[in-house]
């Protein structure tokens, strides 16, 4: 994660620092403009073994997949992998939230292995790509759900619907944000991974 005290923010969007529940941690909050007339409220912190950023926006102005991928780059380096956990997107009083996490203990070797695995799965998924349709398929013995957005990205509502269709409502799965080059691929492919073999934060 980038140094939260030295983030390069858009002009007029200074960081506000507030103490978190644990005395040794700080939470940094600010408003992040992601598009014209579209602003999301962010809370960034390092609590326990995890780096976390929570994005909050009005339900009618909720983040798209592409915007969340772009927002990741404000807080983490391009080569750092972060994850979004399902079910975790919640709506409270018409405010939609998304949380991204990264373990403080991840090693470069483990991260490179995961990155190579994600790239390999993406290359396999491209074989089944069809530009004019939205569909989903399971791969890797049912451990990966590949979602094809067709001509545009599937909405988070659609992603959550497909997750529940294939894995049920309660099962935890993760979506990785690797880099803009891979995340914002021309085929609009989004992948969800069975979280069984991944370490997860306590939410």
C-alpha positions as CSV (number, residue, x, y, z in Angstrom):
1,X,0.0,0.0,0.0
2,X,1.2,3.5,-0.7
3,X,2.1,5.8,2.2
4,X,-1.3,7.1,3.2
5,X,0.1,10.3,4.6
6,X,1.7,11.2,1.2
7,X,-1.0,10.3,-1.3
8,X,-1.1,12.5,-4.3
9,X,-4.7,13.7,-4.2
10,X,-6.6,15.8,-6.7
11,X,-6.5,19.5,-5.9
12,X,-9.0,20.3,-3.1
13,X,-9.3,16.8,-1.8
14,X,-7.0,16.8,1.3
15,X,-6.8,13.8,3.6
16,X,-8.6,13.9,6.9
17,X,-7.0,11.8,9.6
18,X,-9.0,10.2,12.4
19,X,-8.0,7.7,15.0
20,X,-9.4,4.2,14.6
21,X,-10.6,2.0,17.4
22,X,-7.1,0.6,18.0
23,X,-4.7,3.3,19.3
24,X,-1.8,2.1,17.0
25,X,-3.8,2.7,13.8
26,X,-5.1,5.6,11.9
27,X,-7.9,5.8,9.4
28,X,-7.6,8.3,6.5
29,X,-10.8,9.6,5.0
30,X,-11.4,11.8,2.0
31,X,-13.7,12.3,-1.0
32,X,-12.3,10.9,-4.3
33,X,-13.7,12.2,-7.6
34,X,-13.8,9.3,-10.0
35,X,-15.7,10.9,-12.9
36,X,-17.5,14.0,-13.7
37,X,-20.1,14.8,-11.0
38,X,-19.3,11.5,-9.4
39,X,-17.6,11.4,-6.0
40,X,-17.1,8.5,-3.6
41,X,-16.2,8.7,0.1
42,X,-13.1,6.6,1.0
43,X,-11.8,5.2,4.3
44,X,-8.2,3.8,4.2
45,X,-6.5,2.1,7.1
46,X,-4.1,-0.6,8.2
47,X,-5.8,-2.7,10.8
48,X,-4.3,-5.8,12.2
49,X,-2.7,-7.9,9.4
50,X,-4.6,-6.2,6.6
51,X,-4.6,-3.1,4.5
52,X,-8.1,-2.0,3.7
53,X,-9.9,0.7,1.7
54,X,-13.7,1.1,2.0
55,X,-15.5,3.0,-0.8
56,X,-19.0,4.4,-0.1
57,X,-21.3,6.1,-2.6
58,X,-25.0,6.8,-3.0
59,X,-26.8,3.7,-4.4
60,X,-27.9,5.5,-7.5
61,X,-24.3,6.6,-8.1
62,X,-22.5,3.4,-7.1
63,X,-19.1,2.5,-8.5
64,X,-18.8,0.4,-11.6
65,X,-16.2,-2.4,-12.0
66,X,-13.9,-0.2,-14.1
67,X,-14.1,2.7,-11.5
68,X,-13.3,0.4,-8.6
69,X,-10.3,-0.9,-10.6
70,X,-9.2,2.7,-11.2
71,X,-9.7,3.6,-7.5
72,X,-7.5,0.8,-6.4
73,X,-4.6,2.6,-8.1
74,X,-4.9,5.6,-5.8
75,X,-4.0,3.4,-2.8
76,X,-1.8,0.5,-4.0
77,X,1.0,0.2,-6.4
78,X,0.3,-1.2,-9.9
79,X,1.9,-4.6,-9.1
80,X,0.1,-5.1,-5.8
81,X,-2.8,-7.5,-5.8
82,X,-5.9,-6.7,-3.7
83,X,-9.1,-8.6,-3.3
84,X,-12.8,-7.9,-2.9
85,X,-14.7,-10.5,-1.0
86,X,-18.3,-11.7,-1.7
87,X,-20.7,-11.4,0.0
88,X,-19.4,-8.1,1.2
89,X,-21.0,-5.4,-1.0
90,X,-23.8,-4.0,1.2
91,X,-26.3,-1.2,0.9
92,X,-27.1,0.8,4.1
93,X,-29.6,3.6,3.8
94,X,-29.1,3.9,0.1
95,X,-25.3,3.9,0.4
96,X,-23.4,1.2,-1.5
97,X,-20.1,0.0,0.0
98,X,-17.2,-1.9,-1.6
99,X,-14.1,-3.0,0.4
100,X,-10.7,-3.9,-1.0
101,X,-8.2,-5.8,1.1
102,X,-4.5,-6.8,0.9
103,X,-2.6,-8.9,3.4
104,X,0.4,-7.2,5.0
105,X,2.1,-10.6,5.2
106,X,2.0,-11.6,1.5
107,X,5.4,-12.5,0.1
108,X,6.5,-11.4,-3.4
109,X,6.9,-15.1,-4.4
110,X,3.3,-15.9,-3.4
111,X,2.0,-12.8,-5.1
112,X,3.9,-13.6,-8.4
113,X,2.5,-17.2,-8.3
114,X,-1.0,-15.9,-7.9
115,X,-0.5,-13.3,-10.6
116,X,0.7,-16.0,-13.0
117,X,-2.3,-18.2,-12.1
118,X,-4.8,-15.4,-12.7
119,X,-3.1,-14.6,-16.1
120,X,-3.2,-18.2,-17.1
121,X,-6.9,-18.4,-16.3
122,X,-7.6,-15.2,-18.2
123,X,-5.9,-16.7,-21.3
124,X,-8.0,-19.8,-21.1
125,X,-11.1,-17.7,-20.7
126,X,-10.5,-15.7,-23.9
127,X,-11.0,-18.9,-25.9
128,X,-14.7,-18.9,-25.0
129,X,-15.2,-15.1,-25.4
130,X,-18.2,-13.9,-27.4
131,X,-18.5,-10.1,-27.8
132,X,-22.3,-9.9,-28.1
133,X,-23.4,-11.8,-25.1
134,X,-23.2,-11.8,-21.3
135,X,-22.7,-15.3,-19.8
136,X,-20.8,-17.2,-17.2
137,X,-18.9,-20.5,-16.9
138,X,-17.1,-22.4,-14.2
139,X,-13.5,-23.5,-14.6
140,X,-10.7,-25.1,-12.6
141,X,-12.9,-27.9,-11.3
142,X,-15.6,-25.5,-10.1
143,X,-13.1,-23.2,-8.3
144,X,-13.4,-20.2,-10.6
145,X,-16.4,-18.5,-12.0
146,X,-15.7,-16.6,-15.3
147,X,-18.1,-13.8,-16.2
148,X,-18.2,-12.5,-19.7
149,X,-19.7,-9.0,-19.9
150,X,-20.3,-8.9,-23.6
151,X,-19.9,-5.3,-24.9
152,X,-19.5,-3.8,-21.4
153,X,-18.6,-4.8,-17.9
154,X,-21.1,-6.8,-15.9
155,X,-22.5,-4.6,-13.1
156,X,-21.8,-5.6,-9.5
157,X,-25.4,-6.5,-9.1
158,X,-25.1,-8.9,-12.0
159,X,-21.8,-10.3,-10.6
160,X,-23.4,-10.9,-7.2
161,X,-26.5,-12.5,-8.9
162,X,-24.2,-14.9,-10.8
163,X,-22.2,-15.7,-7.7
164,X,-25.3,-16.7,-5.9
165,X,-26.6,-18.7,-8.8
166,X,-23.4,-20.9,-9.0
167,X,-22.2,-20.9,-5.4
168,X,-25.2,-19.9,-3.2
169,X,-25.7,-16.8,-1.0
170,X,-23.5,-17.7,1.9
171,X,-20.3,-19.0,0.3
172,X,-17.3,-16.7,0.4
173,X,-15.5,-16.0,-2.9
174,X,-12.9,-13.4,-3.9
175,X,-12.3,-11.2,-6.9
176,X,-8.7,-10.1,-7.5
177,X,-7.6,-6.7,-8.8
178,X,-4.2,-7.3,-10.3
179,X,-3.4,-4.4,-12.6
180,X,-5.3,-2.1,-14.9
181,X,-3.8,-3.9,-18.0
182,X,-5.3,-7.2,-16.9
183,X,-8.4,-6.0,-14.9
184,X,-9.6,-3.7,-17.7
185,X,-9.2,-6.4,-20.4
186,X,-10.9,-5.8,-23.8
187,X,-13.1,-8.9,-23.4
188,X,-14.7,-7.5,-20.2
189,X,-13.9,-10.7,-18.4
190,X,-14.3,-10.8,-14.6
191,X,-13.3,-13.8,-12.5
192,X,-14.4,-14.9,-9.0
193,X,-12.4,-17.5,-7.1
194,X,-13.5,-19.9,-4.4
195,X,-12.1,-18.5,-1.2
196,X,-11.6,-21.8,0.4
197,X,-7.8,-21.8,-0.1
198,X,-7.2,-18.1,0.5
199,X,-6.6,-16.3,3.8
200,X,-9.4,-13.8,4.5
201,X,-9.8,-11.0,7.0
202,X,-12.4,-11.1,9.6
203,X,-15.2,-8.9,8.3
